Amino acid sequence: CARTRFEQRYYLEEIFPLYASVPTADEVIQGVEEAERNKVPEKQKYCEPDILSPAHKVCELLQAKVGGETEFARTAVLLVGYQKDFFWHAGALHHILSSSSASVLEKTKELLSDIKDTSVLIVTMPFQFSSSYAELGEPKGFMQTIKEAGAFRTNTWGAELVPELAWLGDRMKVLPGMRTLNAFVGTYLEVLLREAKITDIVLCGAPAGVCVDSTGRAAHERGFRVHIADDCVCGKTEEEQNLYVTEIFPLYAKSVNSAEYFSGKINMAESDKDDTDAQLTSATDALYRTFTDDRLVWSRTTSLESPELSGDTARSAPSCTRPRNIVKEMTVDDVKEWMRRHPNKTVEIKEFQEEIHIQIQHRLIEKAAQMQRRISHMESDSRSSSTRIRKCSTEQLRPEERGANLTFLSHVKKEAASTARLLKLMLKRLIRKDGAVPKIFLDSDDLLQLPMLLQQVESCEILTVVLTKSIFSRPWIICELCTAYKHSVPVLCVEIDGQDLGIDDSLAFEPQVSKRLQPDSDCMKTVKHNGFDTDDAVAAIKHAYQSPRLPFTPDGPSSVQWAQVRDIAMAMPGIQLDVDDPVATFCRFEAQVGRWGVYLAHNRGVDTTTAHVVKLLLQKVLPESAPVFLDTDNLSQMTTMMDIVRRSDNMVILLSQETLKRPYVVAEMVCAYKAGVHMVPVRVTNDFDISKYVSEDFQYTLSEEFDESAKTFFKDRKISFSDIAKSFRKLFNVIAGMFLPSSSEKIMESYIWEIRRRLHLASFETRDSESECSPANRMRHAKTEPTSRV
């Protein structure tokens, strides 16, 4: 209901649709009833807090009030919407403004010219949006109009300020970031006004019924005196402008139809400013205050009749000067009581409420800065301690003191980090030497300093080289091969399926390798720096190339991998097998398992090796009754895949760049979502961007993420994009874990424990609690029983 039928109809048809939908009462009832029918029961009910927080209490007391101040004593002119898309004829939204926009621009320029030499704060808050308008979410009304017109995009012509304001230069403060109808939202406008102790605001700009009105109401609600220069605001139509000037603005602001009126008032207030500031400084000295927790500490002279307050809150502050100050700790209620008993002092207190508010803000900022400095010091100390520890370790742990390594895993980190990690984990479970697990050197775990690398090669019994396509062109790999060749360390090559070394066996070997090792290349500079020349490098590479080779399939089934690792282990000197048949001991097949503890979903062919590593490490921390499913190991028929998902308690999804674009992975997620399987996201690369999947508008662009073959795949399996969006939303309701294959084993174990912490395994732990094969019992037996060997 409005004051007139015209006003009511105008708001319903023109103003409310700018930011809201306008249903009838019957439509609201129908919508609520439909929502109730589709509502999912909540586990917890919302409880209304019975008391206000300290922050609420303080804000209740410290609302900005303007009392006892001369009009325009401290003034800010706010310029809303002065951008080319609004005020220039070629602007994307110029057509929505009335024909008076040109005169408004001229009048605004006159007003600013008259006050440019005063202390008035001039602020403009331009609209700025990204090219996709993602920050708007689901825009309505005026914001939807901006998006459809393509207006105010960052770094575009239309988002620039009009040239009529350019002459102000640094005299005008620009606060970008306005993305709503209200200039106080999304900008630092309020903080700026509070710090400048502004009492009066003069509003200019467009559109009058949208941004100017919203900003003016917000300023009024924040305790500022609001003034609107009628001839410096522009509406969408002449009728709208007249309605706001005569009916709406006067409800909360002083509206005068002359910019000259404001410039005269402001200049007049400037002459009294010095006296006002002197009085304010004197009063501020008399009323010193700080903010701690839920209490205000007021330092007043003895003229304040403070003994009327409760005695238990008082404490004396010694001072050598007269008059002696009495410092009182007062709660918010104490202050209110004092104000009630001293009505003649109330104006004095209110005069400084805004100042107290600002001081609290400053103290919070100082606290945050102190905390940041403390964190920086802690990080610096941590780095210094780490450097000292590494230095001591390097000096003390020489190769002859460490004991010889059984083997050194030589590999290219970018191509075979996961493969080398998988080899080490499997070898450690399979082999023993002199009744203990032998030392297997992997740079991610054991390298403290790069110059120590070649000493580790020299101390090992056999050098294991993981053959990938660039293995013979990496400088440190060549140095390792040269060291092994020089000190007669035998070499064992592990051949990875599908890796082409680029060497033609039908041609002479030396010319092919020499062509890669150009004397002036960065690679050979590093090799020469370590004491080897081109001839040494060619001879070492030839020696390694002609050494025994054993196959390994890092993305194959674990049954094949265990058989291959057994052959690799048997080629190493002086070892015993802890398990004679690793395939029968370590592999579990689909038919042997009723319910799976964890289902590992991943991008097949890209992250399969990483998935094998994750599986091996998870098996160390999970109950034996909670097996881990990995399709390359445990799947016998594709038709049973979704049934296995339903028979799993958890789904761990390894996220790399293309994982969520793979149709089978998405199908597994949707099946898990419908079956109520708990999903845990784990990033296995640093470049995976989670923010894209949790943005508000992602569900509307979801179909663009998949090609036609994927869409056909979903259609054949009756998977809708609505189901996919819901499964994504459920997946990222859990904070994503991390697992980087190039990390050290200790860091990987910490990653695995974080993943373990996110899993739901209560049923398996209960089942395993009394079992002799529980993790606790396994650890207890491991401490008391020697390692068994076959």
KOLMIGU-425024 format. One record per residue (C-alpha): x, y negated, z negated. Coordinates in steps of 0.5 Angstrom, whole numbers, plus 500, padded with zeros to 3 digits. Example, Ala and Ser with C-alpha at 12.3 -4.5 7.8 and 13.67 -1.06 7.14 Angstrom:
REM KOLMIGU-425024
525509484 527502486 
//
This chain:
REM KOLMIGU-425024
500500500 503493502 501486500 497485507 495490512 500487517 506488513 503495511 503497519 509494520 513498515 510504517 511503525 518499525 522499518 521506515 522510521 529507521 531511516 526516514 520521517 513518515 508524514 501524512 499527505 496533508 503534512 507533506 502538502 503543508 510543508 511544501 507550501 511553507 517551503 515555497 513561501 520561504 523560498 529564495 528565487 534561483 538565478 538559474 533554472 535546472 535544465 534536464 540534460 538531453 543526452 546521457 554522458 558517455 559514463 552513463 552509456 557505458 554503465 547502461 551497457 555494463 550492468 553486472 549480469 550473472 548468466 550461464 554460471 554454476 550456482 556458488 561458482 564464485 561465492 562471497 560470505 558477507 558478515 554484517 554487524 558481528 561486533 560486541 555492541 550487537 552480540 555481547 550482553 554488555 554491548 550498547 545495542 545488544 538489547 535491540 536483538 532478539 534472544 536468538 542472537 547467541 544461536 545465530 553466532 554459533 551457527 555462523 561459526 559452524 558455517 565459516 568452519 565448514 568453508 574455511 578451506 575453500 576459495 570462498 571470499 569471507 568479508 566483514 564490514 564493521 561500523 566505525 564512527 568518530 567520538 562526535 558522530 560528525 559523519 552522521 550529520 543529522 541522523 534519523 531512526 537507527 542511526 540516531 539510536 546508534 549515536 544516542 547509545 554511543 555505539 561503534 566508536 572507533 578504538 572502543 571495546 564495542 566496535 571490536 569484532 566478536 571473538 568468535 570470528 577472531 580465529 579466521 585471522 587473515 582468512 577474513 577481509 575486514 572493510 571498515 567504514 560502514 556508516 549507513 544501513 547499506 554495506 556497499 556505501 562508504 566501503 570498497 565492498 563492490 570493488 572487492 567483489 568485482 575484482 574477485 568475479 563474485 557471482 553469489 553472495 551469502 548474507 549473515 548478520 544483524 539486524 535482519 530488518 535493517 542492515 541485512 535487508 538493505 545490503 541484500 537489496 543493494 547486492 541484488 540491484 548490482 546483479 549478484 545472486 543473493 542467498 540468506 542463511 535464515 539461521 545466521 541472521 538475527 532480527 530485533 524480535 522473533 516476529 520481525 525475523 519470521 516476517 523477513 524470512 517468510 515474506 521479505 527476503 524471498 522477494 529478491 534472495 534465495 532463503 534457506 533455513 540451514 547453514 549446512 545447505 550453503 556449506 554443502 553447495 559451496 563445497 560442491 561448486 569448488 570441485 567444478 571450479 577448475 573447469 569453469 576457470 579454464 573455460 573463462 580464460 579461453 573465452 577471455 583470450 578470444 574476446 580482448 577489449 579496452 576502453 577509450 573515451 566513448 568507444 569499446 575496442 573489440 579484438 575478435 577472430 574473423 569468425 565474428 561476423 563483424 562486416 555487418 557493422 558500419 564500415 567507417 568504424 573498422 580498421 585492420 590490425 596487422 599481425 604475423 600469425 594466423 588467423 589474422 585478427 580484425 579490430 573493430 571500434 564499436 560504440 555502445 549502440 553498435 554493440 547493442 545492434 550486434 547483440 540484436 542480430 546475433 541472439 545466439 551470441 548474446 549469452 557470450 557477450 553478457 558473460 563478459 560484461 562484468 569483466 569489461 567493467 572491472 577492466 575499465 576500473 583498472 584502466 581508470 586507476 592506472 590513468 590516475 597512477 600515471 597522472 600522479 607519477 607525472 605530477 611527482 616528476 614535474 615537482 621533482 624537476 621543479 625542485 631541481 631547477 629551483 636548486 640550480 637557479 639558487 646555486 647560480 644566483 648565489 655564485 653570481 650575485 656577490 655583495 660587491 656586484 649587487 651594490 650596497 644595501 641601504 639598510 638591512 632589516 634585522 628581526 625575529 621572524 616569529 615575533 616581527 615578520 609582519 612588522 618588518 614587512 610593513 616597515 619595508 613597504 612603507 619605506 619603499 613608498 616614502 624614500 628615494 636615493 639617487 632618484 631611485 628606490 633604494 635596496 632594503 634587505 629583508 631575508 624573506 625577499 632577498 636571502 638565497 642562502 644562509 651563509 650569504 646573510 652576514 655578507 649582506 649585513 657587511 654591504 649595507 649602509 645601516 643595520 635596522 634592528 626591530 626590537 622584540 623580547 627575544 631579539 638578543 637571544 637569537 643566534 643569527 641576530 647576534 651574528 648580524 650584530 657582531 658583523 655590523 660591530 666588526 665592520 663599523 656598520 651603524 645600527 638603528 633600533 626600532 622600538 616596538 610598543 609593549 615589547 620588554 627586552 628583559 634588561 634592567 638599565 639600573 644594573 650592569 649590562 654585561 652580566 645580564 647579557 652574559 647570563 643569557 649566552 651560555 657557552 654550551 648553548 645551541 645559540 652560542 654554538 651557532 655564533 662560534 661557528 660563524 667566527 665570533 666568541 662570547 666577548 664579541 657577542 656581548 660587545 655587539 649587543 651592548 653597542 646595539 642597545 646603546 644605539 639610537 632608538 626610534 618608536 614604531 607602532 605596528 598596530 596603531 593608526 597609519 597616520 601615526 605609522 607614516 609619521 614614525 616611518 618618516 623619522 626612521 627614514 630621516 635617520 638613514 644616510 643619503 636619502 631623499 623623501 619622495 613625499 614631504 608630508 606622508 600623512 596628508 598624502 597616504 591617509 584617507 579618513 572616514 568623512 572623505 569617503 562615500 562608499 568603500 571598496 573593501 572593508 578589512 575585518 580582522 582580530 584586533 590586537 593580533 592581526 592588526 599589523 598583518 591587516 596594515 600590510 594587506 591594506 598597503 598591498 591592496 591599494 596597489 591593485 585596486 582602483 583609486 575610487 575603491 578605498 580600503 577601510 581599516 578600523 585603526 585607520 579610518 574609524 572615528 566613532 564606534 557607532 558608525 562601524 555598522 553603517 560603514 559595513 553597509 556602505 562597503 561593496 566587499 568585506 575581506 575577513 582575515 582568518 586566524 585561530 581566534 578571529 571568528 570567536 571575536 564578537 565584533 568580527 561576528 557582528 560585522 559579518 552578520 551586518 554584511 550578510 544582511 546588507 548583501 555585502 560580498 564576503 571573502 575569507 582569507 587565511 593568515 595562518 596555516 593552523 586555521 581549520 576551515 573544515 569545522 565551520 563547513 561541517 553539517 553539525 557546526 550550526 548545532 554547536 555554534 553557541 558553544 563557541 562563545 562565552 557568556 560575555 559574547 552571548 550578552 553582546 549579541 543579545 544586546 544587538 539583537 543578533 541571533 545564532 541563526 543569523 550567525 550561522 547563515 553569515 558563516 555559511 555565506 562566508 565559506 561559500 567563497 573559496 578561502 584565499 591565503 596570505 602568510 605574513 612571512 612570505 616573500 613580497 612576490 608571493 604576497 603580491 600573488 596572494 593579493 591578486 588572488 584576493 583581488 580576483 575574488 572581489 566585486 568591484 565592477 562599479 568602481 572599475 566603471 567609474 575609474 575607467 575614464 579617470 586620469 587616476 585609474 591604475 592603467 593611467 597611473 602605470 602609463 604615466 609611471 613609465 613616461 614621467 620621472 619620479 617627482 620629489 618634494 
//
